């Protein structure tokens, strides 16, 4: 009977040790996964911020180009208006 009791106690000790080892491995794996997830999340956030900065730069360049084109358009329209006014009010017979 003492032999059985000793064997059971040894098995319980071994099971407890295996349980502690298993629990430790699961905790380590969970911590590693959490760390990996946080690193990947931070890299994604960094990439999104970089993309956002690039989009803002492109938008600013495009806005500048459009403003420049609009300025020239208004200048040409103003010149055409002045030229049209002059041509409408000046008598061509007086010029020649």
Rosetta blueprint (number, residue, H / E / L):
1 X L
2 X H
3 X H
4 X H
5 X H
6 X H
7 X H
8 X H
9 X H
10 X H
11 X H
12 X H
13 X H
14 X H
15 X H
16 X H
17 X H
18 X H
19 X H
20 X H
21 X H
22 X H
23 X H
24 X H
25 X H
26 X H
27 X H
28 X H
29 X H
30 X H
31 X H
32 X H
33 X H
34 X H
35 X H
36 X H
37 X H
38 X H
39 X H
40 X H
41 X H
42 X H
43 X H
44 X H
45 X H
46 X H
47 X H
48 X H
49 X H
50 X H
51 X H
52 X H
53 X H
54 X H
55 X H
56 X H
57 X H
58 X H
59 X H
60 X H
61 X H
62 X H
63 X H
64 X H
65 X H
66 X H
67 X H
68 X H
69 X H
70 X H
71 X H
72 X H
73 X H
74 X H
75 X H
76 X H
77 X H
78 X H
79 X H
80 X H
81 X H
82 X H
83 X H
84 X H
85 X H
86 X H
87 X H
88 X H
89 X H
90 X L
91 X L
92 X H
93 X H
94 X H
95 X H
96 X L
